[in-house]
Amino acid sequence: MTVSLVWLRRDLRLADNPAIAQAKADGRPMLFLYHLDSERLERHDVDGIHVQWELDCLDSLKIVIENRGGVVLFRYGHILESLTELHELHNIHTMYGNEESGLQWSWDRDRAVADWCQENNVQFEEFPSNGVIRGLRSRDDWKALRDRRIDASLIEAPSRIRTLPNIQSDAIPHPSEFGFKVRELQHRPEPGESAAMNTLFSFLDERGRGYRKGMSSPISGVEMCSRLSPYLSSGCISIRQIFYHTKRKQRRIKTNPRSAENRGWSGSLSSFQSRLAWHCHFMQRLEAEATLDEQAMNPELDALLDRPFDETKFRAWSEGTTGWPFFDACMRSLIATGWINFRMRAMLQSVASYTLSLPWRASGAHLARQFLDYEPGIHWSQIQMQSGVTGINSVRAYSILKQSQDQDPEGEFIKRWVPELTHVPMEHIHEPWLMSAEEQKEASCIIGTDYPEPIVDEKVTRKEGISQAYKAKADAEAKLRSKLVYLVHGSRKRSRFQKASHLK
């Protein structure tokens, strides 16, 4: 007897899972394999919270699979050793999986798996499951292909799963068993496919009404942002599922957009769909260039910027002890919860690159370890964009003071995450170093003792960083590289076919 092996990677769901659907259709007994790669745990961008989240989502999926008659196998180490063991035990006929866009190490792993399958007469079938188009020759037609993919029908989850007799699932271990420490996160979301769908529906039922206005603030964003990103990163929900239910919501809104029940939804849903499209856009970049964590898209520009590593600045930046209250609150909130809204993520990296002139690889790796929803394709594209090393994006150097005054005018967020400033009066909460000695004493906050002085003059160094960035972008070789980067990675609103039609 032969078996079908479903290789679970970052697609931890039954519904809208083409690999599972095809394995089911082929009729052989099915085994599910989740393999934790030892080389992954050695990487600079991986943290215990990532591993624990995936394993918790896997554990949730395992319960569902077992209830439908299936089993989930867990292996750790090198994937080829695990496949050899399972092939000898169960005679694998075909291995099914969904395409994954990852960093270079995962591409190397997948190529090794494909070679192993060929050498062992095992068929290996992979299926697209998101808006990333593999083997794309030109970015010109990506949007049309992606839209067609996303608009395809959803795939139902199997109601029953046939497996081998007398075989049981493996226990899912804790990361500590592999020597990984896992920091405890505040307000950690519930893992699993069911929780992902509940989160989506809570957003579309009510939380998302104020999405367009509320997503920029770390205060309102906690509720008004979709909060689906951890589930997308582990594949507990697909982009196609989110689009399907979002479009259903839009159709209901259009029947009576001015009703009290529907008021405020139209713009928010439109903005949300745009964000989902950007998700696929940035993932496509990693599909084309798997070394975004190591190599700048525009290496000439990166070399010209020449940002050296400064241990003192990096420690203050990474720990949230820079002396800038709003920045420190954002970094501390991220470390404590594993999440912060998109605009603040951009600000965190912008400050590292422009204001403190820190190298993007180090700051990017630190942020990757803090995000529970770390998605390499989105993360490293954003890190490079906010650091000014792509050459095709505008210089975005965020003013901490402006963001503080715009997004936290009353200092509510600051005082929640920077308790040293609890008694600082509102008129000084954004710039506490401007308090007189007497005011500092009254606020129980001596600058330089209870709370640090600003690590640099933010306004001066930010302007210097901006000037340096524009000077580097003007370099002839950097400009030439930027044109090449755009051909590979630049966004296209319309395909060349649509453009031709438009010109007629």
C-alpha positions, 0 to 999 in steps of 0.5 A: 500500500502507498500513501499520500503525504501532505507537507504542512508548512505555513498553510495550517488550515483545512479549508481552501487548502489545494494540497489537501484537496488534491490529496483527498481526491487521489484517494490514497491514505493520507498522512500529514507532516509538519517538519520543524527545520533545525536550520531555521532555529539557528537563523537571526530572524527567528524567535521563540514566539514564532515557533510557539505560535506555529506549533500552537496553530498546528496543535489546533489543526491536529485536533480537527484532523484527528476528529475527521479521521486523520493523523498529524506527524511531527518531525524535527531536524533535517527534512531529508532524513525525516522523509527517508524515514517516513518513506521506508515506513509508509511507502510514499507515492506522492507528496503534496504541498502548497507553494511557499515564498520564503527566504533563500534557506527555505528555497534551498530546502524545497529544492533539496526536497524536490531532488529527494523525491525524484531520486526516490520515485516520489511524485511531488506536487505543489499548488499556489494558494495565495496571490504570488505568481511563481515563475513570473517573467514580467511584473507587468501582468502580475496584477491581472494574474493575481486578481484572477487567482484571488477571485477563484472559488474557495475550496471546501475542507474535507469532512472525512480523512482516510489514513492508515490503520493503527497509526496515531498522531505525534504529540506537538512539543514545546519550543523549550524542548529544542532549547528555545526560550519563549517570551510571554506575550500580553494579549496574545491571540488565540491560535488556529483556523477557527480563531482566524475565521472568528477574527475575520468575522469580528472585523467584518461585523463591527471592528472594521467600520472605523478601519480607514480612520483608526488604523494609523494610531497604535491606540485605535488600531488595536481594535480597528485593524483586522488583526489577521496578520498572525493567522496569515503568517501561519496559513490559518487563513488564506488571502482568498478567504479574506477577499471572499468574505470582504467582497460579500460584505461589500455587496451587502453594504452597496444595497443601502450604503446610507443606512445607519447600519452600513455607514462608514463601511464603504471607505474602510472596506476599500482601504482594507482590500488595498492593504490585502493587495499590497500584502501579495505585492510585497510577497511577490518581491520575495518570490523574485529575490529570496535574499532580501534579508541579506542583499539590498535591492539597490546595493549601490545605494546601500553602499553609498549610505554606509550606515555603521553599527553603533552598539549604544544607539542600537541598544537604546533603539531596540529596548525603547530607551531612546528618550523619545516617549512615543517611540519608546512606547511603541517599541515597548508595546511591540516587545510586550505584545508581538504586534503594533500597527503598520504606521508605527512599524514604519516609524520604528524602522525609519528612526533606525535608518534615518535618525540613528543611521543604523544598518538595516539588516541589524534593525530588521532582524531585531524587529523580525524577532519581535513580530508575532506575525513575522512574514519575511516577504512583507517584512524585509520589503518594508525594512528596505523600503523604510531604510531607503535602500530600494531606490524606487520608493520615496524617502520616508523619514518619520518625525517622532514628535509629529507622530506622537502629537498626531496619534497620541495627543493626550499621551495615553499610549505613552503613559501606558507603556512608559510608566516613568512618565506617568506623572508628567503633565500633558503639555510636556508628555511628548518632550519631557526633557523640556521640563524645568528642574522643578517640574521634573521633581514634581513629576517624579521624573528626573531626565537622565535619571528616571528617564533618559535624555534623547539619545540624539537631537532627533530633528537635526539627525533626521534631517541629516539622514534625509539629506544623505538619502537624497544625495545617495539617490542622485548617484548615477550608478544608484539611479541606473540600478533603481531602474532595474529594481523597478522592472523586477519589483515595481508595482503595476496598477494595470497590466500591459494588456489593460494599458493597450486597451486604454490607449485605443 
